[in-house]
Amino acid sequence: MKKVAAMIIILLLGTMLLGTTAALAKETTAVDENDFDNFQTVITSGILGEDMVFDVMPEGYNYYPTEHKGTIERLYYTTDAYDDGETYTKYVTVYLPYGYDPEDKDTRYNVLYFQHGNASSPNALWDAGVPKFNSLNMIDNMFDPDHQLMDPMIIISPTYYFDCDETMLHTDPADGPAGDSRYEGIAGNFYREIVEDLIPQIESRYNVYCEDFSEEGIKASRDHRAFSGYSRGSCCTWYVMHHDMEYFGYFMPMSANILPEGKGIGGDSEEDIFTPEDAYGYIKEALDANPDLDVFVFATAGGEKDGAGQNMIPQMQCFYDHPETFSYGLDPEENNFYFALSEFRHMDLVMPYTLYNARNILFK
């Protein structure tokens, strides 16, 4: 991994591709839904002054089940990271790619953490209820040796909620007790829970690159670990980056801007939104504290009908305007920042598309 201050890949997903914006241009190629070869390319101009490219897999990845299926497990762990004298039992869902063999200690896997959005749960990403966004089938096909787009990895989906129904895709109420700094009266210590409890208790059960789950051992294996999240999970990803950069080499915040810790989601007041310079400073603070670390950040947000996405645009413009910190482009040897738009609406299930666009960046 080349030494750079940060690698920021910002893939801005949303309800639509800002089609009514006068300065925006788009080019697409046709997609055959019965095909695994015809990829759609979306080229957007007029945002940063440079073309942004976003690729979309053919619909075959959505609709055609593979014989080489991964498996989903639910595992439990405990945490006492909240300084309230309580020990909480929580769960994650874990995706294991086809071919994973617990006895094969010679084959090791990179790990991507995916944090769900507001009112969602660790189960939501694996729901096949929306055929166009069959995330499980898409990821199976992306890793399938017959249609492989990237190396298989383990995907762990946690929750910031304390009381998350194990059988449901969504959490009720959406503003239930949570540890990501978005719930009044509970310390925003989810970032501590992740590195103190979740990683050592869950990741240690699998054939990953980390072999020593002490604090220093987890830090030493950061190049094989990424943290991602959508919507509220994107806000969480930025905050995990701010606090936990030593433990993760890559970050993929998708479809939400950087917010002050403890503030609400999508607020319009100045108290609820970092200014672009505030957002830049929040991330740069983590970079400055870890000058010897390389970081790739792969983030997404919405388009004109996605308020969180719109709030993110000026923040990313500010990043672009600081070339001393962030270099725009797709070459991980030369650049550390990328920003693009797609045509998708706001929902967690577009995560595999973002993952595909990061295929030449993650774990390289």
C-alpha positions as CSV (number, residue, x, y, z in Angstrom):
1,M,0.0,0.0,0.0
2,K,1.5,3.3,-1.1
3,K,2.2,5.9,1.7
4,V,-0.5,8.6,1.4
5,A,-2.2,10.8,3.9
6,A,-5.6,9.2,3.0
7,M,-7.4,7.3,0.3
8,I,-10.8,8.7,-0.2
9,I,-13.0,7.1,-2.7
10,I,-16.4,8.8,-2.6
11,L,-19.0,7.1,-4.7
12,L,-22.2,9.1,-4.3
13,L,-25.3,6.9,-4.6
14,G,-28.8,8.2,-4.5
15,T,-32.4,8.4,-5.7
16,M,-31.3,9.8,-9.1
17,L,-28.2,11.1,-10.9
18,L,-28.9,14.9,-10.4
19,G,-30.5,14.7,-13.9
20,T,-32.0,18.2,-13.6
21,T,-28.7,19.9,-12.8
22,A,-27.7,22.0,-15.8
23,A,-24.0,21.3,-15.5
24,L,-24.4,17.6,-15.2
25,A,-23.7,15.3,-18.2
26,K,-24.2,11.5,-18.2
27,E,-23.3,8.7,-20.6
28,T,-24.5,5.2,-20.3
29,T,-24.1,1.9,-22.2
30,A,-26.9,-0.6,-22.6
31,V,-27.3,-3.5,-20.1
32,D,-28.6,-6.9,-21.0
33,E,-30.4,-8.3,-17.9
34,N,-29.6,-11.9,-19.0
35,D,-25.9,-11.2,-19.4
36,F,-22.9,-11.2,-17.0
37,D,-20.6,-9.3,-19.4
38,N,-22.3,-6.0,-20.4
39,F,-21.5,-3.4,-17.7
40,Q,-23.1,0.0,-17.5
41,T,-20.8,3.0,-17.1
42,V,-22.2,6.3,-15.8
43,I,-20.0,9.3,-16.4
44,T,-20.9,12.5,-14.6
45,S,-19.5,16.0,-15.3
46,G,-20.0,19.3,-13.7
47,I,-19.6,18.6,-10.0
48,L,-15.8,18.8,-9.2
49,G,-14.7,20.0,-12.6
50,E,-13.5,16.5,-13.5
51,D,-15.4,13.5,-14.9
52,M,-16.6,11.0,-12.3
53,V,-17.0,7.3,-13.4
54,F,-19.3,4.8,-11.8
55,D,-19.7,1.2,-13.1
56,V,-22.8,-0.9,-12.7
57,M,-22.8,-4.7,-12.9
58,P,-25.2,-6.4,-15.3
59,E,-28.5,-7.6,-13.8
60,G,-27.4,-11.1,-14.1
61,Y,-25.6,-10.6,-10.8
62,N,-28.9,-9.8,-9.2
63,Y,-31.2,-12.4,-10.7
64,Y,-29.2,-15.5,-11.4
65,P,-28.5,-17.7,-8.4
66,T,-25.2,-19.4,-8.4
67,E,-24.4,-22.9,-7.2
68,H,-21.4,-21.4,-5.4
69,K,-23.3,-19.8,-2.5
70,G,-21.8,-18.2,0.6
71,T,-23.3,-18.8,4.0
72,I,-24.7,-16.5,6.7
73,E,-24.1,-17.0,10.4
74,R,-25.4,-15.1,13.4
75,L,-22.9,-14.8,16.3
76,Y,-23.1,-13.2,19.7
77,Y,-20.6,-11.2,21.8
78,T,-20.7,-9.0,24.9
79,T,-19.6,-5.5,25.5
80,D,-19.1,-3.3,28.5
81,A,-17.7,-0.3,26.6
82,Y,-20.3,2.2,27.7
83,D,-19.1,3.1,31.2
84,D,-22.5,2.5,32.7
85,G,-21.7,-0.6,34.7
86,E,-23.7,-2.8,32.3
87,T,-22.6,-5.7,30.1
88,Y,-24.7,-6.0,26.9
89,T,-25.1,-9.0,24.7
90,K,-25.3,-8.2,21.0
91,Y,-25.2,-10.0,17.7
92,V,-23.8,-9.7,14.2
93,T,-24.4,-11.5,11.0
94,V,-21.4,-12.9,9.2
95,Y,-21.2,-13.7,5.5
96,L,-18.7,-16.4,4.6
97,P,-17.9,-16.8,0.9
98,Y,-18.2,-20.0,-1.0
99,G,-15.3,-22.3,-0.3
100,Y,-14.6,-21.0,3.2
101,D,-13.2,-23.9,5.2
102,P,-12.7,-23.4,8.9
103,E,-10.1,-26.1,8.9
104,D,-8.0,-24.5,6.1
105,K,-5.8,-22.3,8.2
106,D,-3.5,-21.5,5.2
107,T,-6.2,-19.6,3.3
108,R,-7.0,-16.3,5.0
109,Y,-9.6,-13.7,4.2
110,N,-9.9,-9.9,4.3
111,V,-12.7,-8.6,6.4
112,L,-15.3,-5.9,5.5
113,Y,-17.6,-4.6,8.2
114,F,-20.9,-3.2,6.9
115,Q,-22.9,-0.9,9.2
116,H,-26.6,-0.7,8.4
117,G,-28.7,2.5,8.2
118,N,-31.3,4.1,10.5
119,A,-34.1,1.7,11.6
120,S,-32.4,-1.2,9.9
121,S,-30.6,-4.3,11.4
122,P,-27.7,-6.7,10.8
123,N,-30.1,-8.9,8.8
124,A,-31.2,-6.3,6.2
125,L,-28.3,-6.6,3.8
126,W,-29.0,-10.3,3.3
127,D,-32.7,-9.8,2.5
128,A,-33.8,-11.1,-1.0
129,G,-37.2,-9.4,-0.8
130,V,-36.2,-6.7,-3.4
131,P,-35.3,-8.6,-6.5
132,K,-33.5,-5.7,-8.2
133,F,-31.3,-5.4,-5.1
134,N,-30.7,-9.0,-4.1
135,S,-27.5,-8.2,-2.2
136,L,-26.8,-11.8,-1.1
137,N,-27.1,-13.1,-4.7
138,M,-25.1,-10.2,-6.0
139,I,-22.2,-10.8,-3.6
140,D,-22.3,-14.5,-4.2
141,N,-21.9,-13.9,-8.0
142,M,-19.2,-11.3,-7.5
143,F,-17.1,-13.9,-5.6
144,D,-18.2,-16.8,-7.8
145,P,-15.3,-18.3,-9.7
146,D,-17.5,-18.5,-12.8
147,H,-18.3,-14.7,-12.7
148,Q,-15.7,-13.4,-10.3
149,L,-15.2,-9.7,-10.0
150,M,-13.1,-9.5,-6.9
151,D,-11.4,-11.7,-4.3
152,P,-13.8,-13.3,-1.8
153,M,-13.9,-11.7,1.6
154,I,-15.7,-12.1,4.9
155,I,-18.5,-9.5,5.6
156,I,-19.6,-8.7,9.1
157,S,-22.7,-6.7,9.8
158,P,-23.0,-5.3,13.3
159,T,-25.5,-2.9,14.9
160,Y,-25.2,0.3,17.0
161,Y,-28.6,-0.5,18.6
162,F,-28.8,-2.2,22.0
163,D,-32.1,-3.9,21.5
164,C,-32.2,-5.2,17.9
165,D,-34.8,-7.9,17.0
166,E,-32.9,-10.9,15.6
167,T,-35.8,-11.9,13.4
168,M,-36.6,-8.6,11.8
169,L,-35.0,-6.5,9.0
170,H,-35.9,-3.3,10.7
171,T,-35.6,-1.9,14.2
172,D,-38.6,-0.3,16.0
173,P,-38.4,2.3,17.2
174,A,-35.9,3.7,14.8
175,D,-34.6,6.1,17.5
176,G,-34.1,3.3,20.0
177,P,-31.1,3.2,22.4
178,A,-27.8,3.1,20.4
179,G,-24.2,3.7,21.0
180,D,-23.1,5.7,17.9
181,S,-23.5,9.1,19.7
182,R,-27.0,9.5,18.2
183,Y,-28.9,8.7,21.4
184,E,-29.1,11.1,24.2
185,G,-28.0,9.7,27.6
186,I,-25.8,6.9,26.1
187,A,-22.1,7.4,25.7
188,G,-21.1,7.4,22.0
189,N,-18.7,4.5,22.6
190,F,-19.6,2.3,19.7
191,Y,-16.1,2.9,18.3
192,R,-14.7,1.4,21.4
193,E,-17.1,-1.5,21.3
194,I,-15.9,-2.3,17.8
195,V,-12.2,-2.6,18.6
196,E,-12.4,-3.7,22.2
197,D,-15.1,-6.4,21.9
198,L,-16.5,-7.0,18.4
199,I,-13.3,-7.6,16.5
200,P,-11.6,-9.8,19.1
201,Q,-14.7,-11.8,19.9
202,I,-16.1,-12.3,16.4
203,E,-13.3,-11.9,13.9
204,S,-11.0,-14.2,15.9
205,R,-13.3,-17.1,15.1
206,Y,-12.4,-17.0,11.5
207,N,-9.4,-17.6,9.2
208,V,-8.4,-13.9,8.8
209,Y,-5.1,-12.2,8.5
210,C,-5.0,-11.1,12.2
211,E,-3.5,-13.8,14.4
212,D,-3.0,-11.8,17.6
213,F,-6.2,-10.1,18.8
214,S,-4.5,-7.9,21.3
215,E,-4.8,-4.1,20.7
216,E,-1.4,-4.1,19.0
217,G,-2.2,-7.2,16.9
218,I,-5.4,-5.7,15.6
219,K,-3.6,-2.6,14.7
220,A,-0.9,-4.6,12.9
221,S,-3.5,-6.3,10.6
222,R,-5.4,-3.1,9.7
223,D,-4.5,-3.4,6.0
224,H,-6.8,-6.4,5.8
225,R,-9.8,-4.7,7.5
226,A,-12.3,-2.2,6.1
227,F,-15.3,-0.5,7.7
228,S,-18.3,0.6,5.7
229,G,-21.8,1.9,6.3
230,Y,-24.9,3.3,4.6
231,S,-27.0,6.3,5.5
232,R,-26.8,6.5,9.4
233,G,-24.2,3.8,9.0
234,S,-22.2,6.2,6.8
235,C,-22.3,8.8,9.6
236,C,-21.1,6.0,11.8
237,T,-18.3,5.1,9.4
238,W,-16.9,8.7,9.4
239,Y,-16.9,8.7,13.2
240,V,-15.2,5.3,13.3
241,M,-12.6,6.6,10.9
242,H,-12.1,9.6,13.2
243,H,-11.6,7.4,16.3
244,D,-10.4,4.0,15.0
245,M,-8.0,4.8,12.0
246,E,-5.3,2.7,13.7
247,Y,-7.4,-0.5,13.3
248,F,-8.8,-0.1,9.8
249,G,-7.0,0.5,6.5
250,Y,-10.1,1.3,4.5
251,F,-13.4,3.1,5.0
252,M,-16.5,3.1,2.9
253,P,-19.1,5.6,4.1
254,M,-22.1,5.6,1.8
255,S,-24.9,8.1,1.4
256,A,-24.5,10.4,4.4
257,N,-22.3,13.3,5.3
258,I,-20.0,13.9,8.2
259,L,-22.1,15.1,11.2
260,P,-21.1,16.5,14.6
261,E,-21.1,13.7,17.1
262,G,-24.3,13.6,19.2
263,K,-26.3,15.5,16.6
264,G,-29.3,14.1,14.6
265,I,-29.4,12.7,11.1
266,G,-30.2,15.0,8.2
267,G,-30.9,18.1,10.3
268,D,-31.0,21.5,8.5
269,S,-29.8,23.7,11.2
270,E,-26.2,24.8,11.6
271,E,-26.0,22.8,14.8
272,D,-26.8,19.6,13.0
273,I,-24.4,20.0,10.0
274,F,-20.7,20.4,10.0
275,T,-19.5,23.1,7.7
276,P,-17.4,21.7,4.8
277,E,-14.3,23.0,6.6
278,D,-15.5,21.4,9.9
279,A,-15.9,18.1,8.1
280,Y,-12.5,18.4,6.5
281,G,-10.9,19.2,9.8
282,Y,-12.7,16.3,11.6
283,I,-11.1,13.8,9.2
284,K,-7.8,15.6,8.9
285,E,-7.5,15.5,12.7
286,A,-7.4,11.7,12.5
287,L,-4.9,11.8,9.6
288,D,-2.6,14.2,11.5
289,A,-2.7,12.0,14.6
290,N,-1.5,9.0,12.4
291,P,0.9,10.5,9.9
292,D,2.5,7.1,9.1
293,L,-0.7,5.3,8.3
294,D,-2.1,4.8,4.8
295,V,-5.9,5.0,4.6
296,F,-8.4,4.4,1.8
297,V,-11.9,5.7,2.3
298,F,-14.6,4.4,0.0
299,A,-17.8,6.5,0.7
300,T,-21.2,6.9,-0.9
301,A,-24.1,9.3,-0.6
302,G,-27.3,10.3,-2.4
303,G,-28.3,12.6,-5.2
304,E,-30.6,15.7,-5.3
305,K,-33.5,13.9,-3.6
306,D,-31.3,12.6,-0.9
307,G,-30.8,15.3,1.8
308,A,-27.9,13.5,3.3
309,G,-26.3,13.2,-0.1
310,Q,-26.7,16.9,-0.8
311,N,-25.2,17.8,2.5
312,M,-22.2,15.6,1.6
313,I,-21.5,17.3,-1.7
314,P,-20.0,20.6,-0.3
315,Q,-18.0,18.6,2.2
316,M,-16.5,16.5,-0.6
317,Q,-15.9,19.7,-2.6
318,C,-13.9,21.0,0.3
319,F,-11.8,17.8,0.3
320,Y,-11.2,18.3,-3.4
321,D,-10.1,21.9,-2.7
322,H,-7.4,20.6,-0.4
323,P,-5.0,18.9,-2.8
324,E,-2.3,19.0,-0.1
325,T,-4.3,16.3,1.7
326,F,-6.5,14.7,-0.9
327,S,-5.5,13.9,-4.5
328,Y,-8.4,13.2,-6.9
329,G,-8.2,10.2,-9.1
330,L,-8.6,6.4,-9.4
331,D,-4.9,5.3,-9.3
332,P,-4.1,4.1,-5.7
333,E,-0.5,4.7,-6.4
334,E,-1.0,8.3,-7.2
335,N,-4.3,9.5,-5.8
336,N,-6.2,9.3,-2.5
337,F,-9.6,10.8,-3.3
338,Y,-12.4,9.9,-5.7
339,F,-16.0,11.1,-5.9
340,A,-18.7,9.7,-8.2
341,L,-22.5,9.6,-8.7
342,S,-24.8,6.7,-9.7
343,E,-28.5,6.5,-10.5
344,F,-29.5,4.4,-7.5
345,R,-32.1,5.5,-4.9
346,H,-31.3,5.6,-1.2
347,M,-31.2,2.1,0.3
348,D,-28.7,-0.1,2.1
349,L,-29.0,-2.8,-0.6
350,V,-27.0,-0.9,-3.2
351,M,-23.9,-1.7,-1.1
352,P,-22.6,-4.4,-3.5
353,Y,-22.4,-1.8,-6.4
354,T,-20.2,0.4,-4.3
355,L,-18.1,-2.6,-3.3
356,Y,-17.7,-3.5,-7.0
357,N,-16.4,0.0,-7.8
358,A,-13.9,-0.3,-5.0
359,R,-12.5,-3.6,-6.3
360,N,-9.2,-2.1,-7.5
361,I,-8.7,-0.1,-4.2
362,L,-9.7,-2.3,-1.3
363,F,-7.0,-4.5,0.2
364,K,-4.5,-3.6,-2.5
